[in-house]
Amino acid sequence: GSVAEIWRYPVKSMGGERLAQSAIAARGLHADRMWAVRDAELDTFTTARRWPVLLQCSARFAEDPADRSAGPGDVLDVIVTFPDGSEVSSSDPAIHDRLSELIGRPARLESLPALSEKRRYRTPQATKADIRRQFTIPDGEPLPDFSMFPVRKLAELARYATPVGALYDAYPILLLTRASLRALAERSPGSQFDVRRFRPNVLIDRDGAELVEFGWCGGRVRAPDVIFDVEIPDLRCSIPTRQQGDLPADPDVLRTINAHADHCLGVYANVAKVGTLAEGDLLEFEPSGAASAPAAVAQAGTTALKRGALRVFDALM
């Protein structure tokens, strides 16, 4: 396929900016998710899973961050556009009151903390009720299957709201294909499977209507100047069902994903080679080498162990 669209999100959980090209570093798109909203009562970064109204805001940088390092300690101001069309800069002290008024709880807009400030990344332990609400799961139905996540990643996300040193949810890059969007749209013609609902960093143009990217996990996606290691499918929460800009709320979007894509859409990736990515870049998939029988058995045992641990964790919650 090829790169159809590139998206950067200056503020976590707000609408983003479409770019013609972007530098790609180990932490993802240059200047992606440099700000986030903090729940002042819980003293933790929060997302639109908890406060869906954030999706009705959008954000852009006050200046082009291309020539800045755009990391902890070097964060440019952003302009936040609120649902009523008003705009407030992150440099304006009024931004915190405006966000608190919008959300209905005390909130602050904060920039990416330094790596040494691990305390600012900490999060309270999630309850079963929290997870059900954030993933729109009725009582009595099983919680999401998190066993696709590596054990170390699960441990990190149990302690911190985001990986330390970043403000993305789990991995620096989210890849999604137009083929997958078409496949799900065919199964729910009344819903809008608009790319904005799913917040990828890279939308990939590919023929057909199939959930093709799930088969990339464990392999690599190569662009002319960048390489992505594809890790795991993206387990979808309630965010795609929410109102975003001119897109109406639509619970059928998530119902369709749950029924036909096992609760997942798109794939998470790490950056194996940094460089520059541009719209129109051709992409090639490089599968991982075939696993040996002993390796496959070991992997199956690890997965079974993780599933068992997660069942115990679920029962304890």
Sequence and secondary structure as in RCSB ss.txt:
>XXXX:A:sequence
GSVAEIWRYPVKSMGGERLAQSAIAARGLHADRMWAVRDAELDTFTTARRWPVLLQCSARFAEDPADRSAGPGDV
LDVIVTFPDGSEVSSSDPAIHDRLSELIGRPARLESLPALSEKRRYRTPQATKADIRRQFTIPDGEPLPDFSMFP
VRKLAELARYATPVGALYDAYPILLLTRASLRALAERSPGSQFDVRRFRPNVLIDRDGAELVEFGWCGGRVRAPD
VIFDVEIPDLRCSIPTRQQGDLPADPDVLRTINAHADHCLGVYANVAKVGTLAEGDLLEFEPSGAASAPAAVAQA
GTTALKRGALRVFDALM
>XXXX:A:secstr
 EEEEEEE SBTTSB EEESEEEEETTEETTTT EEEEETTTTEE  TTT GGGGG EEEESS GGGS  STT  
  EEEE TTS EEETTSTHHHHHHHHHHTS EEEEE   TT GGGGB     HHHHHHHTT  TTS    GGGS 
HHHHHHHHHBSS TT  SSSSSEEEEEHHHHHHHHHH TTS   GGGT  SEEEE SSSS GGGGGTTSEEE SS
 EEEEEEEEE  SGGGS BTTB   HHHHHHHHHHHTTEEEEEEEEEE EEEETT B EEE      HHHHHHHH
HHHHHHHHHHHHHHHH 
